[in-house]
């Protein structure tokens, strides 16, 4: 049967079949209501595939290694091609081939010589092998196009690309812990990097899903005090061509190959050898084990772009399925992809099937894989309609109204690199969002401004911005776009994340050091707001010579100053209104040696080093202690925006109040005075404890008259000059180990330079 194009000027793409198997029609479906992808039935497997511009679609079944049967699917029916293939079931390896126009200027890149991965594949087998075979167009030895317009390749890609596998049945999952937002503490980590160097784990489990599910890992996380694990992308991925040519990989995983299957390389070697079903089972088993430990699993997901890159990238799945439907193009030039992600392509969220694929994928991970929420990478891209960000975008409305998705945690990264790409606070309920204003304000006050002061520059901002972030960023999150009144829990507060300096590097480097990325240190942000405190680099970066380290003053002077800054930042993170997010390893000052863009470093630069020094142990115990305080005292985690009024008609004190170092209410003119860097925040706890946070952001010791609260007596529960909770009479678990300081209101309290103290009344 000839599949002729409807466009006379475009040649037919019927291939020269390079194997002996002949194509025949699959059985017609009983109806067209099957979900996209592969569906097992008693009669075989129904394959359903979307391509609105294709002229014919084949499903290819691998009966033995390198031996394929090909079946033409029926359709199109509203852009869907469908057919039942008998004698198939769980474990069947398959792919698709599409016939249609080859017209790059219109965005049509159909080429049946390319075996395509099912966009709805639930499991994968095989890996991509970089070479000319994986491109729909002809390329030179350096993988650049042989010419323009692009010339269709006649080389079969089947031996060089991953294939989909029909998934079998699996076991039930453990119940979700359903951690409420007001108690949530997020811990952002990489599955491999978290345990790759943890020698307390069996070697075969290090860097795997099973390693994260091991008792040692879960005991550490529970003991630390976090509630929700946010995993960097675990969707199946494919490394970009330019990284493979440099001998590097996309370690972070923001290069998605499949939205319905976990990355196989993070499974144990035993699971990988056992096959795709074992990989899926290991992931689901990990989720169940984490749930049994009372912790949540949040996935960082990348629905804004795919691993296929620019229009001259490989053809692995969506490009060959229907490039013009899946990808956003320039309106006046359909052959040019619109790139608002910086990754070569952007999925087109004006197309219903793109929105459907994303919603189907999200529901699958919740209902079948058990996850508890999602963080959306470059979330603005998912809400773009005809170039502009739309606060009522159909995707946002659909997710908010979905009975499954609306019940899990939804977190937006509220920006992309397109026009008008910054939209912190602009996503509707129930979406929360990363609060970059918090990150910038805290870095400014405690790091960048402190550096300026140390260098004699007094032209710095006042304390107004700091106070706004401590109070929950009402200027950003109070109302959602539909006018709904929100709480501070709509904001995810963070100071560091996977992208950028670690907490230790933030206080150890004035400049990024990304030479290992092989981009001449051009990559990564230059807006770090960091300070090395007098010597560039961590202890290990200054070399093994003890005299060199001693001459730098690092151990005696600089290291204690860095430690205190880290403690100050952690206090801001855990005492501010909002949901805190900790980057894995920051609790004991993990370093990436100044690399602030370690996306391609699948090695010791990125992996957590668990062999830590005594000062790092002390820092971890301080973070653990702060988390215990936050868990125990509700006043440390408010779930409403303060009004400045009394909580009840009978109360005399407002829910939130601000004072200067003399214990007087702050005057309006003081808020933006760069010389006024001594601040007291009094937060009323209703019927419980009140919190008094006293901040000295100057380079000098300060005597502060403690603000008048509801009670006469304050207890000092934390001071950032403490190196260990024992210094204040406490254990890391929050229990009392010795005498604790009690002071009266309006009594003077001494604060060291660049420090803070926390009191409870």
C-alpha positions in Angstrom: 0.0 0.0 0.0 1.4 3.4 -1.0 1.1 6.2 1.6 1.1 9.3 -0.6 1.4 12.8 0.8 -1.6 15.1 0.2 0.9 17.8 -0.7 1.9 17.3 -4.4 5.2 19.0 -3.9 6.2 16.7 -1.1 7.6 13.2 -2.0 6.2 10.1 -0.5 8.2 8.8 2.5 7.4 5.1 2.0 10.7 3.5 3.1 12.9 1.0 1.4 12.3 -1.7 4.0 15.7 -3.0 5.2 14.5 -6.2 6.8 12.6 -9.2 5.8 9.5 -8.8 8.0 6.5 -7.4 6.1 4.0 -4.9 7.5 0.4 -6.0 7.9 -2.6 -4.3 9.5 -3.1 -4.7 13.2 -6.6 -5.7 14.3 -9.0 -2.9 14.3 -9.9 -1.6 17.9 -13.3 -2.4 19.2 -13.5 1.3 20.1 -11.3 4.3 20.1 -11.4 4.8 23.9 -8.1 3.2 24.7 -5.5 5.3 26.5 -2.4 6.4 24.6 0.5 4.0 24.8 0.3 0.2 25.3 -2.7 -1.4 27.0 -2.8 -5.1 27.9 -6.0 -7.0 27.1 -7.0 -10.7 27.1 -6.5 -10.7 23.3 -3.1 -9.0 23.2 -1.9 -5.4 23.4 -3.7 -2.4 22.0 -1.2 0.2 20.9 -2.5 3.8 20.6 -0.4 6.6 19.2 -1.0 10.3 18.5 0.1 12.0 15.3 -2.2 14.5 13.7 0.0 15.1 10.6 1.1 11.5 9.8 -0.3 9.6 6.9 0.4 6.2 8.4 1.8 4.7 11.6 3.4 1.3 12.2 4.0 -0.4 15.6 7.1 -2.6 15.4 7.3 -5.6 17.7 10.7 -7.2 18.5 10.1 -10.9 18.5 13.8 -11.7 18.9 17.0 -9.7 19.1 17.0 -7.6 15.8 14.0 -9.5 14.4 10.8 -7.3 14.1 7.2 -7.7 13.0 5.5 -4.5 11.8 1.8 -3.7 12.0 0.0 -0.7 10.4 -2.3 1.0 12.9 -5.8 2.1 12.0 -6.6 5.8 11.8 -6.4 8.6 12.1 -9.3 9.1 14.4 -9.0 12.7 15.8 -5.2 12.3 15.3 -5.1 8.9 17.0 -3.8 5.7 15.4 -4.7 2.5 17.1 -4.6 -1.3 16.7 -4.5 -4.6 18.6 -1.6 -6.9 18.1 -2.3 -10.5 19.3 0.3 -12.8 20.8 1.8 -9.9 22.8 1.9 -9.1 26.5 4.0 -7.9 29.3 7.7 -7.7 28.4 7.0 -7.0 24.7 9.6 -4.7 23.2 8.2 -2.2 20.7 8.6 1.1 18.9 6.8 3.2 16.2 7.5 4.3 12.7 5.6 7.2 11.1 5.0 8.0 7.4 4.2 11.5 6.3 5.6 14.7 4.7 9.2 15.6 4.9 9.0 19.4 4.9 11.4 20.9 7.4 10.3 24.4 6.5 6.8 23.6 7.9 8.2 21.6 10.8 7.4 18.2 9.3 10.2 15.6 9.9 8.5 12.3 9.3 11.0 9.5 8.5 9.9 5.8 8.8 13.6 4.8 8.9 13.6 6.1 12.5 12.3 3.8 15.2 10.5 6.0 17.7 10.1 5.6 21.4 6.5 5.7 22.5 5.9 9.0 24.3 3.8 7.0 26.8 6.3 4.2 27.3 6.1 2.9 30.9 9.4 1.0 30.7 12.6 1.1 28.5 15.3 -1.2 27.3 18.5 -0.3 25.6 20.4 3.0 25.3 20.9 5.6 22.7 24.1 5.2 20.7 25.4 8.5 19.4 25.9 8.6 15.7 24.4 9.7 12.4 21.8 6.9 12.5 19.7 8.6 15.2 19.1 11.8 13.1 16.1 12.1 10.8 18.2 14.2 8.5 21.6 13.5 6.9 24.5 14.7 9.0 28.3 14.9 8.5 30.9 13.1 10.7 30.6 15.9 13.3 26.8 15.3 13.3 26.0 18.7 11.7 23.5 18.8 8.8 24.9 18.0 5.4 23.0 21.0 4.1 19.9 23.2 4.2 17.1 22.5 3.7 17.6 19.3 5.7 17.9 16.2 3.6 16.0 13.1 4.9 18.2 10.3 6.2 17.8 6.8 4.7 19.6 5.0 7.6 17.6 2.8 10.0 17.9 3.8 13.6 16.5 0.7 15.3 19.8 -0.7 16.6 20.9 2.6 18.0 17.9 3.9 20.1 16.1 2.8 23.3 12.8 0.9 22.9 9.6 0.8 24.9 8.6 -2.3 26.9 5.0 -3.3 27.8 4.8 -3.3 31.6 3.5 -6.1 33.7 1.5 -6.1 36.9 3.1 -5.0 40.2 2.6 -4.9 43.9 0.5 -2.5 46.1 2.2 0.5 47.5 2.4 1.7 51.1 0.0 4.4 52.3 1.0 8.0 51.9 2.1 10.0 55.0 0.2 13.1 53.7 2.4 15.6 55.5 0.5 18.9 55.9 2.1 21.9 54.2 2.5 23.7 57.6 4.8 20.9 58.8 6.6 20.3 55.5 10.4 20.6 55.3 11.7 19.8 51.9 15.1 18.2 51.3 16.3 18.5 47.7 18.6 15.7 46.6 19.9 13.6 43.7 19.2 9.9 43.9 22.7 8.9 42.9 24.6 11.7 44.5 23.0 11.2 47.9 24.4 7.7 48.5 27.1 7.1 45.9 29.8 7.7 48.5 28.0 6.5 51.6 30.2 3.6 52.8 27.6 2.6 55.5 25.6 1.2 52.6 26.4 -2.1 50.8 28.5 -1.3 47.7 25.8 -2.7 45.3 23.2 -0.2 46.7 25.2 3.0 46.6 23.8 5.6 44.2 20.6 3.7 43.6 16.9 3.8 44.3 17.4 0.9 46.7 20.2 2.8 48.4 17.9 5.7 49.1 15.4 3.2 50.5 17.9 1.6 52.8 17.5 1.8 56.5 20.7 3.8 56.8 19.5 6.5 54.4 16.0 6.7 55.9 17.2 6.8 59.4 19.5 9.7 58.6 16.7 11.7 57.0 14.2 11.1 59.8 16.8 11.9 62.4 17.7 15.1 60.6 14.1 16.2 60.8 13.0 16.7 57.1 9.6 15.5 56.0 9.7 15.5 52.2 12.4 14.3 49.8 12.5 16.3 46.5 14.3 14.2 43.9 16.1 15.9 41.0 14.7 14.5 37.7 14.3 10.7 37.7 12.4 10.5 34.5 14.3 8.5 31.9 16.9 10.9 30.3 19.3 11.1 27.4 22.5 13.1 27.4 22.9 16.0 25.1 25.2 15.5 22.1 27.7 18.2 23.1 28.1 16.6 26.5 28.7 13.1 25.1 31.3 14.6 22.8 33.1 16.0 25.8 32.9 12.8 27.8 30.4 14.3 30.2 26.8 13.4 31.1 23.7 15.3 32.1 24.0 14.4 35.7 21.1 16.5 37.0 18.8 14.8 34.4 17.0 17.9 33.0 17.0 16.1 29.5 13.9 13.9 29.5 13.6 10.9 27.2 10.4 9.5 28.7 7.7 11.0 31.0 6.3 7.8 32.2 9.3 5.7 33.3 12.1 6.1 35.9 15.7 6.4 34.8 17.0 2.8 34.6 20.7 3.7 35.4 19.6 4.7 39.0 18.5 1.1 39.7 20.8 -1.5 41.1 22.9 -3.5 38.7 20.8 -6.6 39.7 17.6 -4.9 38.7 19.0 -3.6 35.5 20.1 -7.1 34.6 16.7 -8.6 35.5 15.0 -6.3 33.1 12.7 -3.2 32.9 10.0 -4.6 35.2 12.6 -5.0 37.9 13.7 -1.4 37.5 10.1 -0.2 37.9 9.6 -2.5 40.9 12.8 -1.1 42.6 11.5 2.5 42.1 8.1 1.6 43.5 9.6 -0.3 46.4 11.7 2.8 47.2 8.6 4.9 47.3 6.9 2.5 49.6 9.9 2.3 52.0 10.1 6.1 52.1 6.4 6.3 52.9 6.7 3.7 55.7 9.4 5.9 57.2 6.8 8.7 57.3 8.5 10.7 54.5 7.1 12.0 51.2 8.5 11.8 47.7 8.3 14.9 45.4 9.6 14.7 41.9 11.4 17.5 40.0 9.8 17.2 36.6 10.8 18.7 33.2 7.7 19.0 31.0 9.0 22.2 29.4 11.4 20.6 26.9 12.8 17.2 25.9 16.2 15.7 25.2 15.7 16.0 21.4 17.2 19.5 21.5 17.0 22.0 18.6 15.5 21.3 15.2 18.7 19.7 14.1 18.9 17.4 17.1 18.1 13.6 17.0 14.8 12.1 16.2 14.0 9.7 19.1 10.3 10.2 20.0 8.2 13.3 19.8 10.1 14.8 16.8 9.4 11.8 14.6 5.9 11.3 16.0 4.7 14.8 15.1 7.3 17.6 15.4 4.8 20.3 14.4 2.3 19.3 17.0 4.5 18.6 20.0 7.0 21.5 19.8 6.5 25.2 20.0 7.6 27.0 16.8 8.0 30.5 15.6 4.6 31.6 14.2 6.0 33.2 11.1 8.5 30.3 10.5 7.1 26.9 11.4 10.4 25.3 10.7 12.1 27.2 13.5 11.5 26.1 17.1 10.7 28.7 19.7 13.2 28.2 22.6 12.0 29.7 25.9 13.9 27.1 27.9 17.5 27.5 26.7 17.6 23.8 25.8 16.8 24.0 22.0 13.1 23.3 22.1 9.9 24.0 24.2 6.9 21.8 24.3 3.8 23.5 22.9 1.3 23.9 25.8 -1.2 25.5 23.4 -1.7 22.0 21.9 -4.3 19.8 23.8 -2.3 16.6 23.3 0.7 18.2 25.0 -1.4 19.2 27.9 -3.0 15.8 28.0 0.4 14.0 27.9 1.5 16.1 30.9 -1.6 15.5 32.9 -1.6 11.8 32.1 2.0 11.5 33.1 1.4 13.4 36.4 -1.5 11.2 37.3 0.4 8.1 36.5 3.2 9.0 38.9 0.7 9.7 41.6 -1.7 6.8 41.1 0.7 4.0 39.9 4.1 5.0 41.2 3.0 6.5 44.5 4.7 9.9 44.5 3.4 12.8 46.7 4.0 15.9 44.6 5.9 17.6 41.8 8.3 20.6 41.4 7.9 21.9 37.8 11.1 23.0 36.2 10.7 26.3 34.3 7.1 26.3 35.1 6.3 29.5 33.1 6.8 27.5 29.9 3.8 25.3 30.9 1.6 28.3 31.1 2.6 30.1 27.9 -0.1 30.7 25.3 0.9 32.2 22.0 4.1 33.6 23.5 2.7 35.1 26.6 2.3 33.8 30.2 -1.3 33.1 31.0 -2.3 33.0 34.7 -5.5 31.1 33.7 -3.7 28.8 31.3 -5.7 25.6 30.5 -3.0 23.4 32.0 -3.1 25.3 35.3 -6.8 25.2 35.4 -6.9 21.5 34.6 -4.3 20.6 37.2 -6.0 22.7 39.8 -9.4 21.1 39.1 -8.1 17.5 38.8 -9.3 15.3 41.6 -6.0 13.5 41.8 -3.4 16.2 41.2 -5.1 18.9 43.3 -4.6 16.7 46.3 -0.8 16.4 46.0 2.0 19.0 46.4 2.4 21.2 43.3 5.4 23.5 43.2 6.4 25.8 40.4 9.8 27.1 39.4 8.2 30.4 38.5 10.4 31.5 35.6 11.8 30.6 32.2 14.1 32.5 29.8 11.4 33.7 27.4 9.9 37.1 27.1 8.4 38.3 30.4 9.7 35.1 32.0 9.7 35.9 35.7 6.4 35.2 37.6 7.0 34.5 41.2 3.7 34.6 43.0 1.7 34.6 39.7 0.6 30.9 39.8 -2.9 30.2 41.2 -4.0 28.0 44.1 -3.1 25.1 44.7 0.4 25.8 43.2 3.2 26.8 45.5 6.3 28.4 44.0 10.0 28.8 44.7 10.5 32.1 46.4 13.6 33.6 44.7 12.9 36.9 46.5 13.7 35.1 49.8 16.9 33.6 48.4 18.1 37.0 47.1 17.2 38.9 50.3 18.8 36.5 52.7 22.0 36.3 50.6 22.1 40.1 50.4 21.7 40.8 54.1 23.9 38.1 55.6 26.5 37.6 52.8 26.8 40.3 50.1 26.0 43.3 52.4 28.3 41.9 55.1 31.0 41.6 52.5 30.4 45.2 51.4 30.6 46.4 55.0 33.9 44.5 55.6 35.3 46.3 52.5 34.2 49.7 53.8 31.2 50.1 51.5 28.2 51.4 53.5 25.9 51.9 50.4 23.8 48.9 51.2 20.1 48.2 51.5 18.2 48.5 54.8 16.3 45.8 56.7 12.9 46.2 55.2 13.4 43.5 52.6 14.8 41.1 55.2 11.7 41.7 57.4 9.3 41.2 54.5 10.8 37.8 53.8 10.9 36.7 57.5 7.2 37.5 57.6 6.3 35.3 54.6 6.6 37.5 51.5 3.0 38.8 51.6 3.9 41.2 48.8 4.4 38.2 46.5 2.0 35.5 47.8 -0.9 37.1 49.6 -3.3 37.0 46.7 -3.3 34.5 43.9 -4.2 35.6 40.3 -7.8 34.7 40.9 -8.0 36.8 44.1 -7.9 33.9 46.5 -6.2 34.8 49.8 -3.3 32.5 50.4 -1.0 31.8 53.3 2.8 32.0 53.5 2.8 28.3 52.7 2.4 29.2 49.0 6.1 30.2 49.1 9.0 27.7 49.1 11.8 29.5 50.9 15.3 28.5 49.9 18.8 30.0 50.0 20.5 27.3 47.9 19.3 24.7 45.4 21.0 22.2 43.1 21.5 25.1 40.7 24.2 27.5 42.1 26.6 27.5 45.0 26.1 25.1 47.9 25.7 26.8 51.3 29.4 26.2 52.1 30.5 27.5 48.7 28.3 30.6 49.2 30.5 31.6 52.1 33.8 30.3 50.7 34.1 31.7 47.1 33.8 35.2 45.7 33.6 33.8 42.1 32.4 30.6 40.4 35.0 27.9 39.5 33.4 25.9 36.7 36.4 24.8 34.7 35.5 21.1 35.0 32.4 21.8 32.8 34.8 22.6 29.8 33.0 25.8 29.0 35.9 28.2 29.9 34.0 29.2 33.1 31.4 31.0 31.0 28.5 28.9 32.2 26.7 29.3 35.5 25.3 32.5 37.1 27.5 35.5 37.9 24.9 36.8 40.4 25.9 34.7 43.4 26.0 37.3 46.2 28.7 35.3 47.8 31.7 36.1 50.1 34.8 34.1 50.8 35.3 35.8 54.1 38.9 36.5 53.2 40.3 33.5 51.4 39.1 32.0 48.1 38.2 28.3 48.5 37.4 25.6 50.9 40.0 24.0 53.2 40.7 21.3 50.6 41.1 23.8 47.8 44.0 25.6 49.7 46.0 22.4 49.4 47.3 19.6 51.6 50.1 21.7 53.1 49.2 22.6 56.7 51.3 25.7 56.7 49.5 27.1 53.6 46.2 26.6 55.4 47.5 28.2 58.6 48.9 31.2 56.7 45.6 31.9 55.1 44.0 32.3 58.6 41.3 30.0 57.4 41.1 27.7 60.4 41.5 30.3 63.2 39.6 33.2 61.8 37.9 32.6 58.5 36.4 29.2 59.0 34.5 30.3 62.2 33.2 33.3 60.4 31.9 31.2 57.6 30.3 28.7 60.0 28.5 31.5 61.7 27.2 32.9 58.4 25.9 29.4 57.5 24.2 29.2 60.9 22.6 32.6 60.4 21.3 31.6 57.0 19.8 28.3 58.3 18.1 30.2 61.1 16.5 32.5 58.5 15.4 29.6 56.4 13.8 27.7 59.3 12.3 30.6 61.3 10.7 32.5 58.4 7.1 32.1 57.5 6.8 29.7 54.5 7.9 26.2 53.6 11.7 25.7 53.9 13.8 23.7 51.4 17.2 22.4 52.3 19.7 21.3 49.7 21.2 17.9 50.5 24.5 18.1 52.3 24.2 21.8 53.2 23.4 20.7 56.7 27.1 19.8 57.1 28.6 22.3 54.6 29.1 20.1 51.5 31.3 21.7 48.9 31.4 21.6 45.1 34.7 23.4 45.2 33.1 26.6 43.7 31.3 24.9 40.8 27.9 26.7 40.7 26.6 24.8 37.6 27.5 21.1 38.3 24.8 19.8 36.0 27.4 17.7 34.1 29.5 16.5 36.9 28.6 12.9 37.7 31.5 12.5 40.1 32.9 13.5 43.5 32.3 17.2 42.7 28.5 16.6 42.9 28.2 13.5 45.1 27.8 14.0 48.8 31.0 13.2 50.8 29.9 11.6 54.0 33.4 11.7 55.5 33.0 14.9 57.5 35.1 16.8 60.0 34.1 17.5 63.6 33.1 21.1 62.8 30.8 19.7 60.1 29.3 17.3 62.6 28.6 20.3 64.9 26.9 22.2 62.1 24.7 19.2 61.2 23.7 18.9 64.9 22.8 22.6 64.9 20.5 22.2 61.9 19.0 19.1 63.4 18.3 21.1 66.6 16.7 24.0 64.7 14.5 21.6 62.9 13.4 20.1 66.3 12.6 23.6 67.6 10.6 24.3 64.5 8.7 21.0 64.8 7.9 21.5 68.5 6.9 25.2 68.5 4.1 26.3 66.2 5.1 29.9 66.5 8.2 29.1 64.5 6.1 27.9 61.5 3.1 30.3 61.1 0.5 29.3 58.6 -1.1 32.7 58.1 0.1 36.1 57.1 0.4 38.5 60.1 -1.9 41.5 60.2 0.0 43.5 62.9 -3.2 43.3 65.0 -3.9 41.3 68.2 -4.9 37.7 67.6 -8.0 38.0 69.8 -10.1 40.8 71.2 -8.6 40.2 74.7 -5.0 40.1 73.6 -2.8 43.1 74.0 0.0 42.2 71.6 -0.1 42.1 67.8 0.6 38.9 66.0 3.8 40.3 64.6 5.8 43.3 65.8 9.2 44.9 65.1 11.6 46.7 67.4 14.9 48.4 67.3 17.9 47.7 69.6 16.5 49.9 72.3 13.3 47.8 72.5 11.3 50.6 70.8 8.9 50.1 67.9 10.6 50.7 64.6 10.0 54.1 63.1 9.0 54.2 59.4 12.2 56.0 58.5 14.3 53.3 60.0 13.2 50.5 57.7 15.4 51.5 54.8 18.3 53.1 56.7 21.4 51.1 55.8 22.9 51.9 59.2 20.0 50.2 61.0 20.9 46.6 60.9 19.9 45.6 64.5 16.4 44.3 64.4 14.0 42.5 66.8 11.0 40.5 65.5 8.3 39.5 68.0 5.9 36.8 66.8 2.9 36.1 69.0 2.0 32.4 69.4 -1.6 32.9 70.4 -2.2 30.5 73.3 1.3 29.0 73.0 4.8 30.4 73.2 5.9 33.7 71.7 9.0 34.0 69.6 11.6 36.8 69.8 14.2 36.9 67.1 17.1 39.4 67.6 19.4 40.2 64.7 22.7 41.9 64.6 23.7 42.5 61.0 26.6 44.9 61.9 30.3 44.2 62.2 30.3 45.4 65.8 29.0 43.9 69.1 25.7 45.3 70.1 23.8 45.6 73.3 20.1 45.1 72.8 17.2 45.8 75.1 14.9 42.8 74.6 11.4 43.9 73.3 8.5 43.8 75.7 6.3 40.7 75.1 3.3 39.2 76.8 5.5 37.4 79.4 8.1 38.9 81.6 10.7 36.1 81.1 12.5 34.9 77.9 14.4 31.7 77.5 17.3 31.8 75.1 16.9 28.7 72.9 19.5 29.4 70.2 22.3 31.7 69.4 24.2 31.6 66.1 27.5 31.9 68.0 26.9 28.5 69.4 29.0 25.8 67.6 26.8 23.0 69.1 23.5 23.0 70.9 25.5 22.0 74.0 26.9 25.5 74.1 23.4 26.7 75.2 22.5 23.8 77.4 20.6 21.8 74.8 20.9 18.5 73.0 20.5 18.2 69.2 17.1 16.5 69.8 15.8 19.6 71.6 16.1 18.2 75.1 17.8 20.2 77.9 21.3 19.0 78.8 22.4 21.8 81.2 21.6 25.3 82.5 19.8 27.5 80.0 19.7 31.3 80.0 16.6 33.1 81.1 16.4 36.9 80.8 13.8 39.6 81.5 12.1 41.7 78.9 13.8 45.1 78.5 16.9 43.5 79.9 20.1 44.1 77.9 21.4 41.2 75.8 24.8 41.2 74.1 25.0 40.1 70.5 28.3 39.4 68.7 28.9 40.8 65.2 26.9 39.3 62.4 24.9 37.0 64.7 21.3 36.4 65.9 19.6 34.9 68.9 16.2 33.2 69.3 14.1 33.5 72.5 10.9 31.9 73.5 8.6 33.4 76.2 
